[in-house]
Amino acid sequence: MTTKFDELLEQFHAYLASVDDALVREAVARIGWDMPARDLEPYALGCLRHLDRAADLAPMAAKPLVQLLARQRNELHWGQTYSEADLGKGFIDNYGWLEMFGTRGHFANDEVAAGLLILGPGIVYPDHHHVAEEIYIPLTGGTEWRMGEGGFRTREAGEVVHHASDVNHAMRTGKEPLLALYIWRGGPLAQKSTITGTATQGQS
């Protein structure tokens, strides 16, 4: 079945194929890209207001993907793993993800999940972990990332961030929003992460 989101999946694949990283190449090669479409109702979130700025900030290789995402934003089914009770209203109003494919995404895949995460400016995504291995590629720069017992360090757009199974990690945005591509594999694809930090961690 051809859907209006086929081009979005093609741009998602094309961007991943352009990333010069052995781990990403191996992950992309193992994905069966001929996935059946899933009919999902559109579901918009407040964080989508950050997509226009993300499209401005995205590097040239990612611009076709991010610009198409921005155009189709209100037709897509966006999700949130947490509630206001978990992390507060400020976080929830600036957070959301789109599962491109996986057990809940616009395309069905039981082996791997992948999509895009949005965090607005000035947001702390506190320490959390999950069974699935995770590969992140930020499509905007300036966000600080932390893994394990290490400190926060800034990652640039296009830099590959790898989180092994059950390793704690956190993100902290600055003046600009974060849009990041993610791949989850090797664990429950719809698992709710275990939060071990707070939404104010690392802030002065």
N, C-alpha and C positions, 0 to 999 in steps of 0.2 A: 504494500500500500504506500503510495506516494503521499507525503504530507507537506504542509507549508514549512515544516521545521527541518526538512531534508537539507536545505542549504545551510542552516545553522550547524547541523551535525557535520556537514562537509567542511565548513570553515573551522570547526573545532578540531577535526582530524587534520586539516591542512596546517593549522598552527602547531599542533603537537609534532607533526612530521618535520617541521622546520627547526625544532629544538635540538641543538647539537649536544646531546648528553646521553651517555650509554644507558643509564637507568631508564630514561624516558623512551629511548629507541626500543629497548627490550619490552617495556610495558605496552607500547603502541603496537609492536609486532604480534603480541599475544592476544590482542583484542580482535574479535570477529566483528568487523565493521558493518556487515549486512544484518542489521538488527531490526526486528519487527517493531513497528510504531505502536505506541500506547495512546489511547484517546483520553486526554486529561483536560479537565475544565481549567480555564485561566484562573489564576489566583495571584493578585498583585500585593506587594508589600511596600511600606513606607521607604525602605532602603533603596528602592528603584530610582529615587530622585538623584542618587549619586552616580548613575550610569553615564550621564552626559559628561560629567567631569572625568570619569574613568576613560571615556572614549578620547577625550583631549589628551590625557596623560599616557595612554597606551603606546608602546613602541610600534614602529611601522609594521613589523611582522604580525602584530596582534590586532592592528586597527580594523581590518576587514571583519574579524570575529566580533570585536567589541562594538563596532558601529552597527552591525546587524543585530546583535543582542539588544542594544539600546532601542532600535526601531521596533523590535518584536516584543519588547518587555511586557506589555500589557496583555499579550496573547499567551503567555507562558504560565506554567504552574510553579510558583515559587514556594519554598517551604522554610520552616524554622524548627529546629530541634528542641529549643528551649522556650520557656514561657517568661512572662514578666516576673512571676514569682521566683523563678530560678536566678535571673541575672539583672532584673530591674528594667524599668520602662526605657531609660536612655539607651540601653543595649538593644532591646527588642526593636525600637524604632529605627535602628541603624544597622540591622543585621538580617541576613537572609541568604538562601542558597537556591540554586536551580540544579536539579539533578538532570543532566542531559541524557544519561542512560544508566541503568541499574535496575534494582527491584522496584523502584518507585518512579523512575524517570520517564521522559517523553519517548524513549526507546528502551525496549526490554532487554536486560542482560542479567543473568543470575551469577556471573563469574566476577564481574568488576563493575564498580560504579564510578562515574566521573561527572563533573559539572563545574559550576562557578560559584564562588563565595563572594558576598559583598559585606564590607564593614565600613561604616561611615567614619569621618574624622574624629579624633579624640576618644576612641573606643578601645577598651582592653578586653580581649577575648582571653579569659583566664586559663591557667593551667588546666589541661584536660588530657585524657588519653582514651584509647579504644584499641580493640583487638586488631582491626584491619591495619595493614601497612598503608601509609599515605604519602603520595607525592604531590607537592604543591608547586605551582609556577605562578608567582605574582605577576599580574599584567599591569600593575601600577607600582611605582617605587616609593620608598620613604617609610614603609612600615617596618617596625622592629619585631623580630621573631626571636623566640627563646625555645630551647630544647633541653630536656633533662635538667641537670643542675647548673647549666651554664647561664650566663647573663643575656640580656636582650642585645641583639645586633641588627643593624639596618640591612635589609635585603633589597636589591635593585630589581626592576622589572626584567623578567626573563630568567632570573636566577632560580635554579632548581633547589627546592627544600625537601629533604627526605625525612620522614618520621617512621621509624621502625615500629613494630607491633608493641602496644602498651607503653610507649615512651611518652612522658609528659611533655607538652608543648603549649606555647601561648603566643599571642600576637598583640601588638600595641600600635594603633595607628596614630599618626601625627596630625598635621594640618590638612592632609589629603586623604581621600577614601582609599580603601583597598579593594581591588577586584582581583581575585586569584582563581586560577584553574586548579582543580584537584582531581586526583585519581585514588580511589580506595580499592584495595584487593587483599585477599588472604584472610578475611574475617567476615563477621556478619555485616552485610552491606547497609543495613538500616538501623544499626545499633546506635543508641543514644550514648554519647560520650560521657565518661565519668569526670565530673568537674572536681578538681582538687585545689583550685585557687579561688580568688574573688575578683569581681569585676572592677575593683579598685587597686588591684595589685600593681606595684611598680610605679604608681603615680605619686608625685610629691604633694 
